[in-house]
Amino acid sequence: MSGKMVHASAPGRVNLIGEHIDYNGGMVLPAALSIGLEVDLTPRDDRSITVAANAYDTVANRGLDQAASEHWSDPAVGAVQRAHALKLIDGGADIAIRSTIPQGSGLSSSAALIVAILKAARASHGSDISNTQIAVEARRVENEYMGVPCGIMDQMAVSLATPGTAMALNTTSLDHSLVALPKDHAIVVVHSGLTRKLTDGRYGALKGECDTAKAHFGTDDLCALNPDDIATSDLADPFRKRALHCATEHRRVLDAIDALKSGDIAALGAAMNQSHVSMRDDFEMSLPAIDALVADAVALGADGARLTGGGFGGCIVAVVAKDRHDAWLNQLLGRHTGARFIGAV
């Protein structure tokens, strides 16, 4: 026996600025994308979970008690397990997924999937659990079930962000406000052609290095530290460099928020450019091919560009005047034949 099918959706997200600081006490500035995914969830009375997705030819047959196995269906299984723990469903579920978010793009496909499933389970149960709590529970799935030591940014963005706005999010308090995006500039997302998985270990290694820096300074909030104090400290590299990125990136996010509010696109672009340099040199999460893509994006006329997402592949985000968007994009993709246009905000 099974219950009534329910439907839910969640967007992908792009982070304009504020990378790897959502688990270090910083502000971030993500925005919802027009691409996303839709989920149909049918509760089951037994403990079976089936997962079908438009990106895969086979249906995954899993169980409510199964551990993560680095299978593509893990986010869905973890989400169903969490929904069961929250008593939003009584057993397993049949899940059907339709997604337009590229895998390994750094645009939060896993967060969107988990959030959408939890929202579908909420609808099935008639629960009043808030979107913020959905985001918190979705993060638990990634942290505890999938073993990805991510912060809260992705889940908050795909659970609460509104199209046409960026979310200024305090990742410590979860206080957030929406900031209008510029009307005469586009926020453009271009995939580098290089994919990565957050479970491949490099994301976790970077978080571990941040944890070492936290222990050295005796704080959970690297972003609150004075960058000059970090630069002159006796903390060894690479830990000092990781902390320096966090403290300076947090300040760049604040500058970017002010720039958006005042319509100062040059200041926004400068903050994005400086962010990429910090990710490249201090956090060491970029790749030469992505550095070249970012450099050409700016050289061809973008006001600012940077790597976005967890790093080691995925997408760049750029801010470009709408009246030169098409020519700029054609030139950029002409130079980087492995790259592809994902979308614009």
C-alpha positions in Angstrom: 0.0 0.0 0.0 1.2 3.5 -0.6 0.0 7.1 0.1 -1.0 9.9 -2.2 1.7 11.4 -4.5 2.8 14.9 -3.6 4.9 17.3 -5.6 7.6 19.9 -4.6 10.4 21.8 -6.3 13.5 23.7 -5.4 15.9 25.9 -7.5 19.6 25.6 -8.1 21.6 28.4 -6.6 24.6 30.4 -7.5 26.7 32.1 -4.8 27.6 35.6 -5.9 30.3 35.9 -3.3 31.2 34.3 0.1 32.8 30.9 -0.5 33.7 28.4 2.2 32.8 30.8 5.0 29.3 29.4 5.9 30.9 27.0 8.3 33.3 29.7 9.6 30.8 32.3 10.9 30.6 34.5 7.8 28.0 36.3 5.6 27.2 34.9 2.2 25.3 36.2 -0.8 23.6 33.4 -2.8 20.8 33.8 -5.4 18.2 31.4 -6.8 18.6 30.2 -10.4 15.9 29.6 -13.0 17.2 26.0 -13.3 16.1 23.6 -10.6 14.4 20.3 -10.0 11.0 18.9 -9.3 10.2 15.9 -7.1 7.2 13.6 -7.0 7.0 11.7 -3.7 4.7 8.8 -2.9 4.9 7.5 0.7 5.1 3.8 1.2 3.9 1.6 4.1 7.0 -0.6 3.9 10.7 0.5 4.3 11.6 0.4 0.6 12.8 3.5 -1.3 12.8 3.7 -5.0 14.5 6.6 -6.8 14.1 7.4 -10.5 15.7 10.5 -12.2 15.7 11.9 -15.7 19.5 11.9 -15.6 19.8 8.1 -15.0 18.6 5.1 -17.0 18.0 2.8 -14.0 15.8 3.0 -11.0 17.6 2.8 -7.7 16.1 0.4 -5.2 17.3 1.2 -1.7 16.1 0.7 1.9 15.2 3.0 4.7 18.0 1.5 6.8 20.7 1.7 4.2 23.9 3.7 4.7 25.2 6.1 2.1 27.2 4.2 -0.6 28.4 7.1 -2.8 25.6 6.3 -5.2 23.8 9.0 -7.1 20.6 8.2 -5.1 22.2 8.9 -1.7 20.8 12.5 -1.3 17.3 11.1 -1.9 17.7 8.2 0.4 19.2 10.5 3.1 16.3 12.9 2.7 13.7 10.1 3.0 15.4 8.8 6.1 15.4 12.3 7.6 11.7 12.8 6.7 10.9 9.5 8.5 12.9 10.6 11.5 10.9 13.8 11.6 7.7 11.7 11.4 6.7 13.4 8.1 6.3 10.0 6.5 5.6 6.6 8.1 7.9 4.4 5.9 9.8 4.6 2.7 8.9 6.4 -0.5 8.9 6.3 -4.2 10.7 9.3 -5.6 10.7 10.6 -9.2 13.1 13.4 -10.0 13.2 15.8 -12.9 16.3 18.1 -12.8 17.8 20.8 -15.0 20.8 21.4 -12.7 24.0 19.9 -14.1 25.6 17.4 -11.8 29.0 18.5 -10.3 28.4 22.1 -11.3 28.6 23.6 -7.8 25.0 24.9 -8.2 23.7 22.8 -5.3 21.9 20.0 -7.0 22.1 17.8 -3.9 20.8 20.5 -1.6 18.0 21.3 -4.0 17.0 17.6 -4.1 17.1 17.1 -0.4 15.1 20.3 0.3 12.5 19.4 -2.4 12.0 15.9 -0.9 11.6 17.3 2.6 9.2 19.9 1.3 7.2 17.1 -0.4 7.2 15.1 2.8 6.0 18.2 4.7 3.1 18.6 2.2 2.3 14.9 2.5 2.0 15.1 6.3 0.4 18.6 6.4 3.2 19.7 8.7 3.9 23.4 9.6 7.7 22.9 9.7 9.3 26.1 8.4 11.4 26.6 5.4 14.3 27.5 7.7 13.9 24.3 9.6 13.8 22.4 6.3 17.1 23.9 5.4 18.6 23.0 8.8 17.4 19.4 8.4 18.7 19.2 4.8 22.1 20.2 6.0 22.0 17.4 8.6 21.4 15.0 5.7 24.6 16.1 3.9 26.6 16.3 7.1 25.5 13.2 8.9 24.3 10.8 6.2 26.4 11.7 3.2 29.5 12.8 5.2 29.8 16.2 3.5 31.0 18.8 6.0 29.1 21.7 4.3 27.7 24.8 5.9 24.1 26.0 5.8 24.3 28.4 2.8 23.1 26.1 0.0 20.2 24.7 1.9 19.0 28.1 3.0 19.3 29.5 -0.5 17.3 26.8 -2.2 14.7 26.7 0.5 14.0 30.4 0.9 15.6 32.5 -2.0 13.4 34.5 -4.3 14.1 34.8 -8.0 15.5 38.2 -8.9 17.1 38.8 -5.5 20.2 37.7 -3.6 20.0 36.5 -0.1 22.3 38.3 2.4 22.6 35.5 4.9 24.2 35.5 8.3 25.3 31.8 8.6 25.6 32.0 12.4 22.2 33.4 13.3 20.4 32.4 10.0 19.1 36.0 9.9 18.6 36.9 6.2 17.4 39.7 4.0 16.7 39.9 0.3 18.7 42.3 -1.9 17.5 43.3 -5.3 19.8 42.3 -8.2 20.7 45.0 -10.8 18.2 45.5 -13.6 20.7 46.5 -16.3 23.3 43.8 -15.5 23.0 40.0 -15.7 24.4 37.5 -13.2 25.8 34.9 -15.6 26.7 31.3 -14.8 29.1 29.5 -17.0 30.2 25.9 -16.4 33.9 25.3 -16.8 33.5 21.8 -18.2 35.3 20.4 -15.1 33.1 18.5 -12.7 33.7 17.6 -9.1 32.0 15.9 -6.1 31.9 17.3 -2.6 32.5 13.7 -1.4 35.9 13.4 -3.1 37.7 14.5 0.0 39.2 17.9 -1.0 36.2 19.8 0.5 36.6 18.0 3.8 40.4 18.6 3.8 39.8 22.3 3.5 37.3 22.3 6.3 39.8 20.3 8.4 42.4 23.0 7.8 39.9 25.7 8.9 39.3 23.7 12.0 43.0 23.7 12.8 43.0 27.5 12.4 40.0 27.7 14.7 41.8 25.8 17.4 44.8 28.0 17.1 42.9 31.2 17.5 40.4 29.8 20.0 37.3 30.7 18.0 34.6 29.0 15.9 34.3 32.2 13.8 37.3 32.7 11.7 35.4 35.4 9.8 35.3 37.6 12.9 39.1 37.8 13.2 41.1 40.8 12.0 42.9 39.9 8.8 46.0 41.8 10.0 46.1 39.7 13.1 45.9 36.5 11.0 48.6 37.7 8.6 51.1 38.4 11.4 50.3 35.4 13.5 52.6 32.4 14.0 50.1 30.0 12.6 51.8 27.9 9.9 50.6 27.7 6.3 48.3 26.4 4.8 46.2 27.0 8.0 47.0 30.7 8.1 46.1 31.2 4.5 42.7 29.4 5.0 41.9 31.7 7.9 43.0 34.7 6.0 40.6 33.8 3.2 37.7 33.5 5.6 38.3 36.8 7.3 38.8 38.8 4.1 36.0 37.0 2.2 33.5 37.9 4.9 34.4 41.5 4.5 34.1 41.3 0.7 30.6 39.9 1.1 29.7 43.0 3.2 31.2 45.2 0.5 29.2 43.4 -2.2 26.0 43.7 -0.2 26.5 47.5 0.1 27.5 47.7 -3.6 24.2 46.0 -4.6 22.1 48.2 -2.4 23.7 51.4 -3.8 23.8 50.1 -7.4 27.7 50.3 -7.6 28.4 47.6 -10.1 32.1 48.5 -10.3 32.5 47.9 -6.5 30.5 44.6 -6.8 32.8 43.5 -9.6 35.9 44.4 -7.7 34.8 42.4 -4.7 34.1 39.4 -7.0 37.5 39.7 -8.6 39.3 39.9 -5.3 37.3 36.9 -4.1 38.6 34.8 -6.9 42.2 35.8 -6.2 41.7 34.8 -2.5 40.1 31.4 -3.5 43.0 30.8 -5.9 45.9 31.9 -3.7 44.7 31.6 0.0 42.1 28.9 -0.1 43.7 27.0 -3.1 40.4 25.7 -4.3 40.7 26.7 -8.0 42.3 25.1 -11.0 44.4 26.7 -13.8 41.6 26.2 -16.4 39.1 28.0 -14.2 41.6 30.8 -13.5 41.9 31.3 -17.2 38.1 31.3 -17.7 37.7 33.9 -15.0 40.5 36.0 -16.4 39.1 36.0 -19.9 35.6 36.7 -18.6 36.9 40.0 -17.1 39.2 40.8 -20.0 36.3 40.4 -22.4 34.1 42.9 -20.5 32.6 41.4 -17.4 32.6 43.8 -14.4 33.6 40.9 -12.2 34.0 37.1 -12.2 34.9 34.4 -9.8 34.7 30.7 -9.2 31.5 29.7 -7.4 30.7 26.6 -5.4 32.9 24.1 -3.4 35.8 24.4 -5.8 38.1 22.1 -7.9 35.7 22.4 -10.8 32.2 23.5 -11.5 31.0 27.0 -12.5 32.1 30.6 -12.6 29.7 33.5 -12.0 30.1 36.9 -13.7 28.3 40.2 -13.7 27.9 41.6 -17.2 26.0 44.5 -18.6 22.9 43.1 -20.4 23.5 45.1 -23.5 26.8 43.3 -24.1 25.9 39.9 -22.7 25.5 38.0 -26.0 28.7 39.3 -27.6 30.6 38.7 -24.4 29.3 35.2 -24.0 30.0 34.2 -27.6 33.6 35.4 -27.3 34.2 33.7 -24.0 32.8 30.3 -25.2 34.8 30.7 -28.3 38.0 30.9 -26.3 36.9 28.0 -24.0 35.3 25.3 -26.1 34.8 23.0 -23.1 32.8 25.6 -21.2 29.0 26.0 -21.6 26.4 28.6 -20.6 24.2 27.5 -17.8 21.9 30.5 -17.3 21.6 34.0 -16.0 19.8 35.7 -13.1 
